[in-house]
Amino acid sequence: MSRTDVIEINRIEDLQSYHLAWSALHAETPGASFFHTLEWLTAYWNHHGKGKRLRVLIVRSSGRPIGIVPLCEVRESGSLGPVTVLTYPLENWGTVYGPIGPFTTATMTLAMRHISQTPRTWDVFEPRWTAHDSDDHGRTLRAMRGAGFSATLSNDWSTSVIDCDHFADWDSYLYSRSHKVRHELRRQRRQLERAGVVEHLHYRPTALCEGGGDPRWDLFEHCVAVSRLTWQATSNTGNTLCDRRVNPMLRTAHEQAARLGMLDLHLLTIDGVPSAFFYGHHCHGVTSGLRMGYDPASPKGAGAVLFGMVIERAFALGDRRLDLGAGDENYKKRYRTSVTTTARITHTPLTAWRPQLVGAGRWVRAQLGRPFGKAVSSTAARS
């Protein structure tokens, strides 16, 4: 009989000895993205781990890692004061997160048992960005309840998706859109081509181990430069390419994504001048958009035309899916073929009075249909 155990790692540098195991498990993780890699976690933690407590659980069978659950304790603000939340280290940069590896049930069962048996240093345990109805299949909720946590389920984010593998090709997908969308896309392309020489540059490198991995800093800087010309330059959300608070982390993550062959970058130029960009990642046949933008001074339609080119290119390369990111903007509605919703699974101990009162406020607000307090939220939320 194999022996199972859980090792908890609290220092980012101590995870490097698990790099090979992490990479192997990542390759077998359902719905894995760049944000599930150790490279992403290292970049994020080295730049924004201050004030947080890292808790990465390595689940082993007979001494061999079979699953990894990255967690961290984060101090967040609430209407009744600060609250320590145990959650995933994603902070809204991606749309889905969860355990690393193919054995989700065993991994989460043992990880939840470990958390329930260790001293509690948090007020709320809340795995967010959980693909409850798809890749997770409810395993996280069952594992939490099985470990004695009174877990409750609520919707977290809704993401617009283009299911490329549901169509034969780009033309059949385009035909599924409304006449108005097809007409506007063709009209905007013609109009833009009359304004100057239009060039679409798509960069998706192979991994360093395959002879690629070039970060192409020139393209990254073009994206940042265009970002500075948009509304993003004055945004205080802390989630744009040009934001000084996160740009150093994004540069580190950019380099690592290129090394892994997971970078996906589109740039549109008009007469050689960068006018619009789409910046994201690619993993296991899925392209996930992180940020996009266009220069408002460029000819009308530059952003919309590039967006259409991004979709067309995904079909040309045989991508399974294009994740447009969280949000319900009109342009996403026009092009999406489905909407996926992630969940947050919340356990609040009875002895944690602040979050319990917030939870009571949520219940009263739902019952009366009017505002009552404010739910716990991250001070560094990304949208």
Secondary structure by P-SEA (a helix, b strand, c coil): ccccbbbbbccccccccaaaaaaaaaaacccccccccaaaaaaaaacccccbbbbbbbbbccccccbbbbbbbbbbbccccbbbbbccccccccccccccccaaaaaaaaaaaaaaaccccccbbbbccccccccccaaaaaaaaaaccbbbbbbcbbbbbbcccccccaaaaaaaccaaaaaaaaaaaaaaaaacbbbbbbbbbccccccccccaaaaaaaaaaaaaacccccccccccccccccaaaaaaaaaaaaaaccbbbbbbbccccccccccccccccbbbbcbbbbccccccaaaaaaaaaaaaaaaaacccbbbccccccccccccccbbbbbbbbbbbcccaaaaaaaaaaaaaaaaaccccccccccccccc
